Amino acid sequence: MAKAAAGKTPWFDDSSDAPMLAEYARKLDSFLDAVADGRIESQELAAQEKRVVDLMKQVDPLLSPEAHELVTQLLCEVTAYDLMNAMHMAGKARPATKFRG
């Protein structure tokens, strides 16, 4: 991930203000390895969940109660966005007509 001058990975694109998390995620070795064969296996999903839980456990003690609540809200909103995006993409992939056999 590209670090800004302040040593923090930017969350937003400077020119468009668009979130950059998906761009970073697509470059993660764990993601690239998991999607290399075009399928996500149960063990790959479990390994990703473990990475998320481990990072949450590392971050949690660093946060004030107020920051903890904001990060909790952020994680929930990001998760909701990802679920909505997956449903939207799945809907676009469906045929426009129904099969009438």
C-alpha positions in Angstrom: 0.0 0.0 0.0 1.2 3.5 -0.8 2.0 5.6 2.2 1.3 9.3 2.2 3.9 11.8 3.5 2.4 11.5 7.0 3.2 7.8 7.0 -0.5 6.8 6.7 -2.0 4.8 3.8 -4.5 7.2 2.2 -8.1 6.1 2.3 -9.3 8.3 -0.5 -8.1 9.2 -4.0 -6.8 12.7 -4.0 -8.5 13.8 -7.2 -11.9 12.0 -6.9 -12.3 11.5 -3.1 -13.3 7.9 -3.9 -12.4 5.2 -1.3 -9.3 3.2 -2.2 -9.8 0.2 0.1 -11.0 -2.1 -2.7 -7.9 -1.1 -4.8 -5.7 -2.1 -1.9 -7.6 -5.3 -1.3 -7.2 -6.4 -4.9 -3.4 -6.1 -4.4 -3.2 -8.2 -1.2 -1.2 -11.5 -1.7 -3.9 -13.3 0.3 -6.6 -12.1 -2.1 -4.6 -12.8 -5.3 -3.8 -16.3 -4.1 -7.4 -17.0 -3.2 -8.9 -15.8 -6.5 -6.1 -17.2 -8.8 -8.2 -20.2 -9.7 -11.5 -18.2 -10.1 -13.1 -19.9 -7.0 -13.1 -19.1 -3.3 -12.8 -22.3 -1.3 -14.1 -22.7 2.3 -10.6 -22.8 3.7 -9.7 -19.6 1.9 -12.7 -17.8 3.3 -11.9 -19.1 6.8 -8.3 -17.9 6.5 -9.5 -14.5 5.5 -11.9 -14.3 8.4 -9.0 -15.3 10.7 -6.9 -12.4 9.3 -9.7 -10.0 9.9 -10.3 -11.2 13.5 -6.5 -11.1 14.2 -6.3 -7.5 13.0 -9.4 -6.5 14.9 -7.8 -7.9 18.1 -4.6 -5.9 17.4 -6.5 -2.6 16.8 -9.1 -2.8 19.6 -6.8 -2.1 22.5 -5.3 0.9 20.7 -8.7 2.7 20.4 -10.4 5.0 22.8 -14.1 4.2 23.5 -15.1 6.9 21.0 -12.7 5.7 18.3 -13.9 2.1 19.0 -17.5 3.1 18.3 -16.5 4.9 15.1 -14.4 2.0 13.8 -17.2 -0.4 14.6 -19.6 1.8 12.6 -17.0 2.0 9.8 -16.5 -1.8 9.7 -20.3 -2.3 9.6 -20.8 0.2 6.8 -17.9 -1.3 4.8 -19.4 -4.7 5.2 -22.8 -3.5 4.2 -21.4 -1.8 1.2 -19.5 -5.0 0.1 -22.7 -7.1 0.6 -24.8 -4.6 -1.4 -22.1 -4.4 -4.1 -22.0 -8.2 -4.4 -25.8 -8.4 -4.7 -25.8 -5.6 -7.2 -23.2 -7.3 -9.4 -24.9 -10.7 -9.1 -28.2 -9.0 -10.2 -26.4 -7.5 -13.2 -25.0 -10.9 -14.2 -28.5 -12.5 -14.2 -30.2 -12.9 -17.6 -32.8 -10.2 -18.2 -35.5 -12.8 -19.2 -36.8 -15.7 -17.2 -36.5 -19.2 -18.5 -39.9 -20.6 -19.5 -39.3 -24.3 -19.9 
